[in-house]
């Protein structure tokens, strides 16, 4: 008796599930007013026309939101890239605001538009949504058509 063995190969194709990013930006009340858009992976928010004025501070209470979609708590850091604010900027600060109203300063730009404080770690509990609050204004040398762009990125730590 002769046994015939044949060889064959099995090809398997598996679509890799992309890692779900547990922390991400979500639209806030003021996102579109400030020319905001959020990347498809929700880790980047770009604002092209933040309506700062000359004189007293402009307060934007919900520039964008930061949402923890995970079932565990995460520490997050926000990073800011600011362009075109120039030497006319007088003050610009970003705060993460908890659902209970607690504000944590996470970014501060000086009067030249340079970042003097960022990457402050904030703990966001599972399922929570925090808002990003912006407070700032230009000095009297700013033109009415002053342009500005801000890019926010977010990084979640375990």
C-alpha positions, 0 to 999 in steps of 0.5 A: 500500500502506498500512501500519497502525501501531498503538501499544501499551504494555507493562506490566512488573511487577517485584517489587523484591528487598529488600536483604539486611541483611548483619549481624543478630541471631540467637537466643542461648542466653539470648535467651528467658530474658531476654524477648528477641525479634528483629525480622523484619529482624534489626536490632532485639532487645528484652529485657523481663526481664533477670534482674539480681540484687542483689549480685554481677554476673550474667553472661549469656554469650549474650544474643543473637548478631550474625551476618555473613551476607555474603561480606565483612567488615563493621564494626558498631555496637550502639546501646542503649536502656535503660528502667526500670533506674532508680537501683537499677542498679549496673553494666551492660556489654555486650560483643561476644565473637568466636568466639575469645573476644576481648571488646570493650566496646560499651555501658556504663550508669552507676548511674543507667541512663544510657548512658555508652558505646556505638556502638563499631565492631567488625569482624566477618568474613564468616560469623562469629557473635559473641555479646553478653555482658551483665554487671551487677547492681542495688544493695541498694536494688533490689526483687525485682521490679525491671523493665527493658527493653533495646532493641539495634539494630545498624548495619552499615557497608561 
